Amino acid sequence: MNKRALVYLGAASAVLACAFLYVQFKTEAAVQGTTSTSKPATVQDTSAAAVAQIRIQGGKLQTAPLRLKVQAGETARLQVLSDETDELHVHGIDQKFVIFAGQLTTIEIPTRRTGSFELETHDRPMTIGVLEVHPN
């Protein structure tokens, strides 16, 4: 396969991946308008390789609680979609991040210390999960 064909194949793959993510997040934003009374019972277990996604509606967690596992020195990443503006607080690391209503907010948390750190919203106090930082 020649270089030009590889470049076109790579560009086409990137466009398709971006289109998929755009449609996925637009669909999640549209789902905000629906009401759900049940809360998932399982835990969303995620390593640093994946970006965890959390959805909050009406002050309630619509996705499974998060258990985000990373190695010390890595950056923990999660995306939050909420129908209300709030603040996410990482206990023990003492970092705060603003979550804007109706916007997908990507949060990057640099980790240095090991341990388990609770992730919670501030205005409507709610634990959304735990960040576990393991030694290298």
C-alpha positions in Angstrom: 0.0 0.0 0.0 1.5 3.4 -0.9 1.9 6.3 1.5 -0.9 8.4 0.0 -3.4 5.6 0.5 -2.3 5.2 4.1 -2.7 8.9 4.7 -6.3 8.8 3.3 -7.1 5.8 5.3 -5.8 7.4 8.5 -7.7 10.6 7.8 -10.9 8.7 7.1 -10.5 6.7 10.3 -10.0 9.9 12.3 -13.1 11.6 10.8 -15.2 8.5 11.6 -14.0 8.3 15.1 -14.8 12.0 15.7 -18.2 11.7 14.2 -18.9 8.7 16.4 -17.9 10.6 19.6 -19.9 13.7 18.5 -23.1 11.6 18.0 -22.5 9.8 21.2 -22.2 12.9 23.3 -25.1 14.7 21.5 -27.2 11.7 22.3 -26.2 11.8 26.0 -27.1 15.6 26.0 -30.5 14.8 24.5 -31.1 12.1 27.2 -30.9 14.8 29.8 -34.5 15.8 29.2 -35.7 12.3 30.1 -36.4 11.2 33.7 -34.9 8.1 35.2 -35.8 7.0 38.7 -33.5 4.0 39.0 -29.8 4.2 39.9 -27.4 1.6 38.5 -26.3 -0.8 41.2 -22.9 -1.7 39.8 -19.6 0.3 39.9 -18.0 1.7 36.8 -14.4 0.4 37.1 -12.0 2.3 34.9 -8.3 2.3 34.4 -6.2 5.3 33.2 -6.3 4.0 29.7 -10.0 4.8 29.4 -11.9 8.1 30.0 -14.6 7.5 32.6 -18.0 9.1 31.9 -20.4 10.4 34.6 -23.9 11.7 34.0 -25.9 13.7 36.6 -29.5 14.7 36.3 -31.7 16.3 38.9 -29.0 16.0 41.5 -28.9 12.2 41.0 -26.2 10.1 39.5 -27.5 8.5 36.3 -24.4 6.3 35.7 -22.8 3.7 37.9 -20.6 5.1 40.7 -17.0 5.5 39.5 -13.9 3.6 40.6 -11.1 5.2 38.6 -7.7 3.4 39.0 -4.4 5.1 38.0 -0.7 4.8 38.9 1.0 7.6 40.9 2.2 10.2 38.4 -0.5 9.5 35.8 -3.3 11.9 35.0 -6.8 10.6 35.9 -9.4 11.7 33.3 -13.1 11.7 33.5 -16.0 13.4 31.7 -19.0 14.8 33.5 -22.3 15.7 31.9 -24.8 17.4 34.3 -28.0 19.3 33.9 -26.9 21.8 36.7 -23.8 23.8 37.2 -21.9 22.4 40.2 -18.4 21.9 41.4 -16.5 18.6 41.6 -14.2 18.2 44.6 -11.4 15.6 44.9 -11.0 15.0 48.7 -7.4 14.5 49.9 -6.0 16.0 46.7 -8.0 19.1 47.4 -8.7 20.1 43.8 -12.0 21.6 42.6 -13.4 21.7 39.1 -16.4 23.6 37.8 -19.0 21.5 35.9 -21.2 23.7 33.7 -24.9 22.8 33.0 -25.5 21.0 29.7 -21.8 20.9 28.8 -19.6 17.8 28.7 -16.8 18.8 31.1 -13.5 16.9 30.8 -11.6 16.8 34.1 -7.9 15.9 34.3 -6.5 15.2 37.8 -2.7 15.0 38.2 -1.8 12.4 40.8 1.3 12.3 43.0 0.2 10.6 46.2 -1.1 7.1 46.5 -4.4 6.3 48.2 -8.2 6.4 47.7 -9.7 9.8 47.1 -13.5 10.5 47.1 -15.0 12.4 44.2 -18.1 14.4 45.1 -20.2 17.3 43.9 -20.3 20.3 46.1 -23.6 22.3 45.6 -25.7 19.2 45.8 -23.5 17.0 48.0 -23.2 13.6 46.2 -20.4 11.1 46.0 -19.9 10.1 42.4 -17.0 7.7 42.9 -13.5 7.1 44.1 -10.1 7.8 42.6 -7.6 5.0 43.5 -3.9 6.0 43.0 -1.6 3.0 43.2 2.2 3.0 43.6 4.3 2.5 40.4 
